[in-house]
């Protein structure tokens, strides 16, 4: 039964369809209006200005500027703030970062979304004798967490909810988080996370799942 349900699930190449029933054009997803301007739980809030400008330039024709301008304005403000704090982070800790010895045997957790990778990650993180992990704050603000973490947890406590909206998993700045969250921001969107923001362009980001 399971094999018949999931066979060829990853071979769909069509575009995303909007909800025409709600009056939409069929070209965008029609979210509940109160969530269109929401700035909470946005993985982009830790991005720096150069990376943000790169995404805006490359995806400018795929952004619904008139609908999502509050989010765009918020992320633009945050990108300037992150860039400024990132420069301080580099000045204070730049030499220490360059001298960090990288663990030669990292553990990678790979899997499709909704397959239990978050649970496995959380369980492994409990074994502090063998493993370390990237916290939600560090992954969310990769350019400035070394010096800004204690202050940022207080200033930005309203940026995330207590639980994830899609599955009620607990959210907190100190809990384990996927490193890919940081990669998305640092790389200017070279990440399989990007369909979260550009749903109709999901096929564009499939190559980022590959290792070649």
Buried (B, 14 or more C-beta within 10 A) or exposed (E): EEEEEEEEEEEEEEEBEBEEEEEEEEEBEBEEEEEBEBBEBBBBBBBBBEBBBBBBEEBEEEBEEEBBEEBBEBBBEBBEBBBBBBBBBBEEBEEEEEEEEEEEEEEEEEEEEEEEBBEEBBEBBEEEEEBEBBBBBBBBBBBBBBBBBEEBBEEBEEBBEEEEEEEEEEBBBEBBBBBBBBBBBBBBBBBBBBBBBBBBBBEEBEEBEEEE
